[in-house]
Amino acid sequence: MEFEEIILRLRGRTEYFRVEGETLLLNPQKYPFGRGELPVLCDMEGEPSSAYISGNRSIILPEGGLWFKAKAIGIPFGISRPFYRDGKLFSYFLSEANIGSGRLIWGFSTVKEAENELRWMRRAKEMELPSTEPIGMGIYENVFVIELKNRKELFSYLNRTSRELLMERFSRESRKVEAACLFCLEPTDVRVDEVLYAFSFPGVDELLGREDCKDYLRWLGSSCGYNLRLHHDCGIMHGTIQADQGFMTNSHVANHLVGEEGTWMTDYHMAGELREKDLRKLEVFFLCHVMNPLPNAEAIARSHFSSENFPRFEFYELLLSSSPDALASLGAFPLETPKSELTEAFIEGVELGYYKRSVFEVESRLKREMLRKSLLLKGKIWEILGIPKKMQRGVEYFRLMLQSKKTEDCYKKLRDFLEGV
């Protein structure tokens, strides 16, 4: 099965449009659209084009063995999708979003965010770090937004508001902003967390071979950890900032790409100069468990990174920890850390790659086989659990749906599926 077909089965395609805007390109010859022409995911009239889905606000197009990615170009579907009318693009500004910097234009980047990401992506590439290739950025003109607090308020408002009343509010309250998007070339668009979902299903190690699974996850974790260490050694933080309620981080498994032979770091919109040693340690800690669907990932990560590693942030840990296993790792309760061999293998791999600057070696055959099977399994697991294909991730929802199904029946379906591929 061709890789494009796997991506199609895993995520599907979406429609996008093209509008006029400003293009700031480092490599114009690698930009697949006309100069002054920007792709956008929105509701508008006209003849759409089709592309593969990448995340909640991005598309990818195959380009000479690589993937061209247009990031932060809108929202592909749903009631929060931006809309285009009479030469104007309408969206929403979230003032307390708990995403990225905490303040964002829904579906898009701010110009400052896009400039920052382009700058750090360019620096990473110049230093020959495992990263994506910057192509440039675009700026949408005539963008109008109304302000809401966060995603919860946004969807609550849209669910109870007609389009007529919405347009009246835009006419009355909207303000004009500049929204931006980003373009890059990737060796792959598969995120590490997508692969990890397959290994999060009970019994998958029996289907694929326990030792092979552990070896692959050690390699995967060590490759990601090593890439993060290379960036830190060059003075680049992936992006972790202290916020009112704790931390916001870009250092997680959904921001690492994986192919048949290697891994790469991506998404540099929060990247910056490496300054504080404590934040460097936190980026390793977050890489081990944030967005990681493997069983007990956070509890196991906490057992590896005791509060002694982060003396300045111990109060933050205690304040935000509500689960017994999290508090146990801080010495609040004498409980054992839950066990999971596959999770341990991945986290030990991250530590090996980061602290030992070493990548756990496995055969190329195993890397190719595990990547292909894990992506096919992830797609089938989504189908069995009834999770929409467009919902590419969501650890808590995944676990909730998993608990609602009979594991034995699901296991049999996965086994039969694997026998046929």
Secondary structure, 3 states (H helix, E strand, C coil): CCHHHHHHHHHCEEEEEEEEEEEEECCHHHCCCCCCEEEEECECCCCCEEEEEECCCEEEEEECCEEEEEECEECCCCCCCCEEECCEEEEEEECCCCCCCCCEECCEEEHHHHHHHHHHHHHHHHCCCCECEEEEEEEEEEEEEEEECCHHHHHHHHHCCCHHHHHHHHHHHCEEEEEEEEEEEECCCCEHHHHHHHHCCCCHHHHHCHHHHHHHHHHHHHHHHHHHHHHHHCCEECCEEEECCEEEECCCHHHEEECCCCEEECCCCCCEECCCHHHHHHHHHHHHHCCCCCCCHHHHHHHHCCHHHCHHHHHHHHHHCCCHHHHHHCCCCCCCCCCCHHHHHHHHHHHHHHHCCCCCCCCHHHHHHHHHHHHHHHHHHHHHHCCCCCCCCCHHHHHHHHHCCCHHHHHHHHHHHHHCC
